[in-house]
Amino acid sequence: MLRRSTSPDEEMSSVGSHRKRGIIVVLSAVLMIVMMAMLAFSIDVGYMYTMQSQLQRSVDAATLAGAGSLINGEDAATDAVHEYLVRNPVGTQWKEYDNQSVEASVAHFMDNYAQGLNVDFGEWDGATQEVVPSERPASTVKVSMRYDNMPFFFGHLLGRDTFSIQAQSAAAYQPRDIMVVLDLSGSMNDDSEFKAFNTLGAEHVTANQLQMYQELGSPIYGNLEFEPQWAVAKGPVPQNDDQAQVTVEYQYSTVVVDSTKSFDRVRVRRSNNNIVTYYPSGTSGTFTPGGQVREVWAYSGKNADGSDQIHYFDFTDRDTFIDALGLDSVSYPYNGNWDGYINYCTSGSGQNNSAGFRYKFGYQNLIVYWLEQRSLHSQSTDMWKASAQPITALKSSVAMFVNFIQEADSDDQMGLSMYNGPGGNGILESALSDDFGFIIAQANQRQAGYYHNYTNIAGGMTIAREELNVRARPGAFKMIVLMTDGVANWHNGGVNSSAARNAVINEAHLAADKGYVIVTISMGAGADEDLMQQVADITNGSHFNIPGGKTGDEYAEELTEVFQQIAGYRPLRLVQ
């Protein structure tokens, strides 16, 4: 068999080709090792960054939880930090806590990792960007956490088996600028008036009215007593032994006539102008002619000339009642006169009549007269001192709210607007400031219907919003607390319930556009709960409803609880 012979050049080419293939294999093997090393390094580096990110999230969550618990003290904040470090495990830590209670997981964490944890409390110093000690209650939490001996996947190939990660974070209360908008409408007296007998009970309301009378200094006006009594008109004082002293107790459709001497006769004119004549024996008689008594003539005693002495009483004349009550020589305590009170007590309509006190007079219905008919400060200047309800429950709760804010001591500011002010608009009673004592004083020295009797909720909201626009601090959380016990009914200088309600909605949208949160409180059966819920929803706020039919103490208790929740809502921010 013949073979083809190869030349020396061909043999050399074949040997070179085999050598090249061998070098490529060797280079490929070396490069594969390098690539595997780089891949291993990349995986470990990526894992380190992942663990670092997980730790930062864990520390951020723990810091915010701790800051949010500062209202209950540093111990509570520390417990929250521990809990949220456990709830946000790093790497495979979750296996250590799996199927364990939070308490057991926290105990395990503290046994194994506490040496890497540091928690500091104090105030945040914006200039140094550090948490600094303070004599005031802490407002900032700083958490530092370090984990050592975190395992590499491939690091041992390069001589390192573990790595360390560390993260820190600081969270502080965000200071708040809070405008409180209070309802000063006349209805904030309703629970101290006779109309509350049906809901709160006559005994309870009467006790409140007596308390108010005492708080006003237990003044003495004529011969009034606290519980309303029938008026007793007295005739002239006898000038000689033959003359008589006659008194008539007026009971609307009945009169009780007494004399120091025997009667000859008694004549009574009733509302239809008919006159009924009675011939009583003795010195006393009770007469009911049928219909309202208008005039009484009592024949008893003798004049100096021997003629019958006639004692006349005109009960169509207010002065008869003013004289009978001993008010003829007593100055009315405020602007005005006693005529309005007499008209109130003798009216056939209204609360006084419904309570059974028509034509009866006393401090009890004098108090209600001031609350219902003369509630303006210009009309009854001292009524803010008396514990009318529910305005007093509200004032007490505002004071508690301010105290809650002060106790937190976190650089909050507060202002106070009210509705209705003069002319039915809102009024700024206190600009935004940290002078909390002044705010409490301003609220305490106001009475229901202080400036105006109607309800312009939007007016108070406008003042609050404008105050935040002008004086709120750029970095503060801006908030409005709005309360009402009634229905918006005053707008643009007149009564217009529909327009007043629409104005409230419009104000809510204006506040929302600025990022202001409105927390609303509706109090009592007459409050517009739906409107307050809408306002809260529009501004991402909350609505609290306190149903009606409660005593002042019950209102105060529930209001205090609501204000405590509002005060405890501490907006937080990560400052580091």
C-alpha positions in Angstrom: 0.0 0.0 0.0 1.4 3.4 -1.0 1.6 6.2 1.6 1.9 9.8 0.9 5.1 11.2 2.4 5.0 14.4 4.4 7.4 17.2 4.1 9.4 18.6 7.0 7.3 21.8 6.9 4.0 20.0 7.2 5.3 18.0 10.2 6.3 21.3 11.9 2.9 22.8 11.2 1.1 19.9 12.8 3.2 20.0 16.0 2.5 23.8 16.3 -1.2 23.3 16.1 -1.2 20.7 18.9 0.9 23.1 21.1 -1.6 25.9 20.5 -4.5 23.8 21.5 -2.7 22.8 24.7 -2.0 26.4 25.6 -5.6 27.4 25.1 -6.8 24.6 27.3 -4.4 25.7 30.0 -5.3 29.4 29.7 -9.0 28.5 29.7 -8.5 26.5 32.9 -6.6 29.4 34.5 -9.2 31.9 33.3 -12.0 29.8 34.6 -10.4 29.8 38.0 -10.1 33.6 37.9 -13.7 33.9 36.7 -14.9 31.6 39.4 -13.0 33.6 42.0 -14.5 36.9 40.6 -18.0 35.3 40.6 -17.5 34.2 44.2 -16.2 37.6 45.1 -19.2 39.3 43.4 -21.6 37.0 45.2 -20.0 37.7 48.6 -19.9 41.5 47.9 -23.5 41.5 46.8 -24.4 39.5 49.9 -22.6 42.0 52.1 -24.5 44.9 50.5 -27.8 43.0 50.9 -27.1 42.3 54.6 -26.1 46.0 55.1 -29.4 47.1 53.5 -31.4 44.7 55.6 -29.6 45.9 58.7 -30.3 49.5 57.8 -34.0 48.8 57.3 -34.1 46.9 60.6 -32.4 49.7 62.5 -34.7 52.4 60.8 -37.8 50.4 61.8 -36.5 49.9 65.4 -35.6 53.6 65.7 -39.0 54.8 64.6 -40.7 52.3 66.9 -38.6 53.5 69.8 -39.3 57.2 69.1 -43.0 56.5 68.8 -42.9 54.9 72.2 -41.1 57.7 73.9 -44.4 59.2 75.1 -44.4 56.3 77.6 -40.8 56.7 78.7 -37.4 55.5 77.8 -37.9 52.0 79.1 -40.9 51.5 76.8 -38.9 53.0 73.9 -36.0 50.6 74.6 -38.4 47.6 74.6 -39.8 48.8 71.3 -36.3 49.0 69.8 -35.6 45.4 70.8 -38.9 44.1 69.5 -38.5 45.7 66.1 -34.9 44.5 65.7 -36.4 41.0 66.2 -39.3 41.6 63.9 -36.9 42.7 61.1 -34.2 40.0 61.2 -31.1 40.2 59.1 -30.0 37.4 56.9 -30.9 34.0 58.3 -31.7 35.3 61.8 -35.4 34.6 61.1 -34.6 30.9 61.6 -33.5 31.7 65.1 -36.9 33.3 65.9 -39.1 31.0 63.9 -42.0 29.6 65.9 -41.1 31.6 69.0 -43.0 34.3 70.8 -41.9 37.9 70.6 -40.7 37.7 74.2 -38.7 34.6 73.7 -37.2 36.0 70.5 -36.2 39.3 72.2 -34.6 37.2 75.0 -32.6 35.2 72.4 -31.6 38.4 70.6 -30.3 40.0 73.8 -28.4 36.9 74.8 -26.6 36.7 71.4 -26.4 40.2 69.9 -26.8 42.7 72.7 -23.1 43.5 72.6 -23.5 45.1 69.2 -26.5 47.3 70.2 -26.4 50.8 71.5 -29.4 53.0 72.2 -29.1 56.7 73.1 -31.8 59.2 74.1 -31.8 62.9 74.1 -32.6 65.9 71.8 -31.6 66.2 68.2 -29.1 69.0 67.6 -29.6 70.1 64.0 -26.3 72.0 64.0 -24.1 69.1 65.1 -26.3 66.4 63.6 -26.0 64.5 66.9 -28.3 63.4 69.7 -27.3 65.4 72.8 -28.3 64.9 76.4 -31.1 67.0 77.8 -32.8 67.6 81.2 -36.1 67.6 79.4 -37.9 64.4 78.5 -36.2 62.8 75.5 -37.6 63.5 72.0 -35.0 61.6 70.0 -33.8 58.0 69.8 -30.6 56.9 68.2 -30.0 53.2 67.5 -26.6 51.8 66.5 -26.4 48.1 65.7 -23.3 46.0 64.7 -23.3 42.4 63.7 -19.9 40.6 63.6 -19.1 37.1 62.2 -21.6 37.3 59.3 -20.5 34.3 57.1 -19.2 34.6 53.6 -20.2 32.1 51.0 -16.8 31.8 49.4 -14.6 34.2 51.4 -12.7 31.3 53.0 -11.2 30.7 49.6 -9.5 34.1 50.0 -8.7 33.7 53.6 -11.7 35.4 55.2 -14.6 33.5 56.6 -16.8 36.3 58.0 -17.5 40.0 57.7 -19.1 42.7 59.9 -21.9 45.1 59.2 -23.0 48.2 61.1 -25.9 50.7 60.8 -27.3 53.6 62.8 -30.3 55.7 62.6 -31.9 58.5 64.7 -35.6 59.4 64.8 -37.2 62.4 66.5 -40.6 63.8 67.1 -41.5 66.3 64.4 -42.5 69.5 66.1 -46.1 70.4 65.6 -47.9 73.7 64.9 -51.5 73.0 66.1 -54.4 75.4 65.7 -57.4 74.5 67.9 -60.7 75.7 66.7 -63.4 75.9 69.4 -67.2 76.2 69.1 -68.4 79.3 71.0 -71.9 79.2 69.7 -74.8 79.7 72.1 -75.7 76.0 72.0 -72.7 75.1 74.0 -74.8 76.1 77.1 -77.6 73.7 76.2 -76.9 71.0 78.8 -77.3 73.6 81.7 -80.7 74.8 80.5 -84.1 73.4 81.3 -84.3 71.7 77.9 -81.7 69.2 79.3 -84.2 67.9 81.9 -85.4 65.2 79.5 -82.0 63.9 78.6 -79.9 64.4 81.7 -82.6 64.5 84.4 -84.0 67.4 86.4 -82.0 66.6 89.5 -78.6 66.6 87.7 -79.3 69.8 85.7 -80.6 71.6 88.8 -77.5 70.7 90.7 -75.4 72.1 87.9 -77.5 75.3 87.9 -77.0 75.7 91.7 -73.2 75.2 91.2 -73.3 78.0 88.6 -75.2 80.3 91.0 -72.6 79.7 93.7 -69.7 80.2 91.2 -71.2 83.6 90.4 -70.8 84.5 94.1 -74.3 83.5 95.3 -75.6 87.1 94.7 -78.7 88.3 96.5 -81.4 90.1 94.4 -84.5 91.2 96.3 -86.3 88.2 97.9 -85.5 85.7 95.2 -84.8 82.1 96.3 -82.9 79.6 94.2 -85.8 77.4 93.3 -88.4 79.5 91.5 -91.4 80.5 93.6 -94.7 82.3 93.0 -94.5 86.1 93.4 -96.2 87.6 96.4 -97.4 91.1 95.9 -97.9 93.2 99.1 -100.3 96.1 99.6 -99.4 99.3 101.5 -98.3 99.1 105.1 -101.1 100.0 107.5 -101.1 103.6 108.8 -103.5 103.0 111.7 -105.0 100.1 113.6 -108.1 99.9 111.4 -106.2 99.4 108.2 -105.2 96.0 106.9 -102.1 94.5 105.3 -103.0 92.4 102.2 -100.8 90.1 100.2 -101.6 88.2 97.0 -99.6 85.2 95.8 -100.0 85.1 92.1 -100.3 81.6 90.5 -101.5 82.5 87.0 -105.0 81.1 87.2 -105.2 81.1 90.9 -104.5 83.7 93.6 -104.0 83.2 97.3 -105.1 86.3 99.1 -104.3 87.0 102.8 -105.0 89.9 105.0 -104.4 91.0 108.6 -108.1 91.6 108.9 -111.3 89.9 107.7 -112.4 90.3 104.1 -115.5 92.0 103.1 -115.2 90.7 99.6 -112.6 89.9 96.9 -113.1 90.7 93.2 -110.9 89.0 90.5 -110.8 90.0 86.8 -109.9 87.1 84.5 -108.5 87.0 81.0 -111.9 87.4 79.3 -112.4 90.6 81.3 -115.2 89.1 83.4 -115.0 89.9 87.1 -115.8 87.3 89.6 -116.7 88.4 93.2 -116.0 86.2 96.2 -117.2 86.7 99.8 -114.7 84.8 101.9 -115.0 84.5 105.6 -111.9 85.1 107.7 -108.5 86.5 106.6 -107.5 84.1 103.8 -108.8 82.7 100.6 -107.7 80.9 97.4 -109.6 81.9 94.3 -109.6 80.3 90.8 -112.0 82.3 88.6 -111.4 80.2 85.4 -108.7 81.6 83.1 -105.7 83.8 83.8 -106.0 86.3 86.6 -105.5 89.8 85.5 -106.5 92.1 88.4 -107.4 91.6 92.1 -109.4 93.9 94.4 -109.4 92.9 98.1 -111.8 94.8 100.4 -110.4 94.5 103.9 -109.9 97.0 106.7 -111.1 100.6 107.1 -109.7 104.0 106.0 -109.4 106.8 108.5 -112.8 108.2 107.3 -114.5 104.9 107.9 -114.7 103.8 104.3 -113.8 100.4 103.1 -110.1 100.0 102.4 -109.6 98.7 98.8 -106.3 96.9 98.0 -105.6 96.8 94.2 -103.2 94.6 92.4 -102.6 94.8 88.6 -100.9 91.7 87.4 -100.8 92.9 83.8 -98.1 95.4 84.9 -94.5 94.1 85.0 -93.8 96.5 87.8 -96.2 94.6 90.0 -93.9 91.6 89.8 -90.7 93.6 90.1 -92.0 95.2 93.3 -93.3 91.8 94.6 -89.8 90.3 94.1 -88.1 93.2 95.9 -86.3 94.1 92.7 -87.6 97.6 92.5 -84.6 98.9 94.5 -82.0 96.4 93.1 -79.9 97.3 90.1 -79.9 94.8 87.3 -76.3 93.2 87.5 -75.5 93.7 83.8 -76.4 95.9 80.9 -80.2 96.0 80.7 -83.0 95.8 83.3 -85.3 93.4 85.1 -88.1 93.7 82.5 -86.5 91.1 80.2 -86.3 88.6 83.1 -89.9 89.2 84.1 -91.0 88.7 80.4 -89.0 85.5 80.2 -90.6 84.1 83.3 -94.2 85.0 82.4 -94.0 83.9 78.7 -96.3 81.1 77.7 -93.6 79.5 75.4 -90.1 78.4 75.8 -88.0 76.4 78.2 -89.1 78.1 81.4 -92.8 77.4 80.6 -92.0 73.7 79.6 -90.1 73.2 82.9 -93.2 74.2 84.9 -91.9 77.6 86.1 -94.2 80.0 84.3 -94.9 83.0 86.6 -92.3 81.6 89.0 -89.2 83.5 89.8 -85.8 82.5 91.3 -82.1 82.3 90.7 -82.5 79.0 88.9 -84.5 80.4 86.0 -82.5 83.7 86.2 -79.4 81.6 85.4 -81.2 79.9 82.5 -82.5 83.3 81.3 -78.9 84.5 81.0 -77.8 81.3 79.3 -80.6 81.2 76.8 -81.5 84.9 76.2 -78.4 86.9 77.4 -75.4 84.7 76.6 -73.2 87.3 74.9 -70.3 88.5 77.0 -71.6 92.1 76.5 -74.9 91.1 78.0 -73.8 88.9 80.9 -70.1 89.5 81.5 -69.5 87.0 84.3 -71.0 83.9 82.8 -67.6 82.6 81.8 -66.9 82.0 85.4 -69.9 79.6 85.8 -69.7 75.9 84.8 -72.2 75.9 82.0 -72.2 72.6 80.0 -70.9 71.4 77.7 -68.7 74.5 77.3 -67.0 73.9 80.7 -66.2 70.3 79.8 -64.7 71.5 76.6 -62.6 74.2 78.4 -61.4 71.7 81.0 -60.4 69.2 78.2 -58.6 71.9 76.3 -56.5 72.6 79.4 -55.8 68.9 79.7 -54.8 68.8 76.0 -52.4 71.7 76.5 -50.9 69.9 79.5 -50.4 66.7 77.4 -48.6 68.8 74.9 -46.4 70.4 77.5 -45.6 67.1 79.1 -44.3 65.8 75.8 -42.0 68.8 75.7 -41.2 68.4 72.0 -41.1 72.0 70.7 -44.8 72.1 69.7 -46.6 75.4 69.2 -50.3 76.0 69.6 -52.8 78.7 68.6 -56.5 79.2 69.3 -59.3 80.4 67.0 -63.0 80.4 67.8 -66.3 80.8 66.1 -68.3 82.8 66.1 -66.4 86.1 66.7 -67.9 89.6 66.5 -70.2 89.8 63.5 -70.4 86.1 63.2 -67.0 85.5 61.8 -64.1 83.5 63.2 -61.6 85.2 65.6 -58.0 84.5 66.5 -57.8 84.3 70.3 -54.1 83.3 70.4 -51.5 83.3 67.7 -49.2 80.2 67.3 -46.8 80.2 70.3 -45.5 78.1 73.1 -47.2 80.3 75.7 -49.6 77.6 76.7 -50.7 79.3 79.9 -52.1 82.2 77.9 -54.0 79.7 75.6 -55.6 78.1 78.7 -56.5 81.5 80.1 -58.1 82.6 76.8 -60.2 79.4 76.5 -61.3 79.6 80.2 -62.4 83.2 80.0 -64.9 82.6 77.2 -68.5 81.6 77.5 -70.9 80.0 75.0 -72.3 82.7 72.8 -69.4 85.0 73.9 -69.5 87.1 70.8 -72.3 85.7 68.7 -75.0 82.9 69.0 -74.9 81.3 65.6 -72.5 78.7 64.2 -70.0 79.7 61.5 -67.7 76.7 61.5 -65.9 77.8 58.3 -65.1 81.1 59.9 -63.1 79.4 62.6 -61.4 77.2 60.1 -60.4 80.1 57.9 -58.7 81.9 60.8 -56.8 78.7 61.7 -55.7 78.1 58.2 -54.5 81.7 57.7 -52.6 81.6 61.0 -50.8 78.4 59.8 -50.0 80.1 56.5 -48.4 83.1 58.1 -46.7 81.7 61.3 -46.2 78.0 61.0 -42.6 76.8 60.9 -41.4 75.3 57.7 -40.3 72.0 59.3 -43.3 71.6 61.6 -46.2 69.2 61.2 -49.2 71.4 60.6 -52.5 70.4 62.2 -56.0 71.8 62.9 -58.2 70.4 65.7 -61.8 71.4 65.0 -64.8 70.7 67.2 -68.5 71.4 67.1 -71.6 70.5 68.9 -74.0 71.8 66.3 -74.8 72.5 62.6 -73.2 75.2 60.5 -75.8 77.8 60.0 -74.2 81.3 59.6 -72.5 82.5 56.4 -71.6 85.8 55.0 -73.5 87.8 57.6 -76.7 85.8 57.8 -78.4 82.5 58.5 -77.9 80.2 55.6 -77.3 76.6 56.5 -76.6 75.2 53.0 -74.1 77.9 52.2 -72.5 77.6 55.7 -72.0 73.8 55.2 -70.5 74.3 51.7 -68.1 76.8 53.1 -66.9 74.2 55.6 -66.2 71.7 52.7 -64.4 74.4 50.8 -62.2 75.3 53.8 -61.3 71.6 54.2 -60.1 71.5 50.5 -58.0 74.7 51.0 -56.4 73.1 54.1 -55.7 69.9 52.2 -54.1 71.8 49.4 -51.6 73.1 52.0 -51.1 69.7 53.5 -52.8 70.6 56.8 -54.4 67.7 58.6 -57.7 68.4 60.3 -58.8 66.3 63.2 -62.5 66.8 63.9 -64.6 66.3 67.1 -68.4 66.2 67.0 -69.9 66.4 70.4 -73.6 65.8 71.3 -76.7 64.7 69.5 -77.0 68.0 67.6 -73.6 67.9 65.9 -73.2 67.3 62.2 -71.2 64.1 62.3 -71.3 63.6 58.6 -69.8 67.0 57.9 -67.0 66.4 60.4 -66.2 63.0 58.9 -66.0 64.6 55.4 -63.6 67.3 56.7 -61.4 64.7 58.3 -61.4 62.5 55.1 -60.6 65.4 52.8 -57.5 66.3 54.9 -56.4 62.8 55.8 -57.3 63.5 59.4 -59.4 61.6 61.9 -62.9 62.1 63.3 -64.0 61.5 66.9 -67.6 61.4 67.8 -68.9 61.9 71.3 -72.6 61.1 71.5 -75.1 63.3 73.3 -77.1 62.8 76.5 -74.1 62.9 78.8 -73.4 64.8 82.0 -70.6 67.4 82.1 -68.3 64.9 83.9 -69.0 62.3 81.2 -68.3 64.8 78.4 -65.1 65.9 80.1 -64.0 62.3 80.5 -64.5 61.4 76.8 -63.2 64.7 75.6 -60.0 64.3 77.7 -59.6 60.8 76.2 -59.9 62.2 72.7 -57.5 65.1 73.3 -55.1 62.7 74.9 -55.1 60.5 71.7 -54.6 63.6 69.6 -51.7 64.8 71.8 -50.2 61.3 71.7 -50.1 61.3 67.9 -46.5 62.2 67.5 -45.4 62.6 63.8 -41.9 61.1 63.5 -39.0 61.7 61.1 -35.7 60.0 60.6 -33.1 62.7 61.2 -30.1 60.4 60.6 
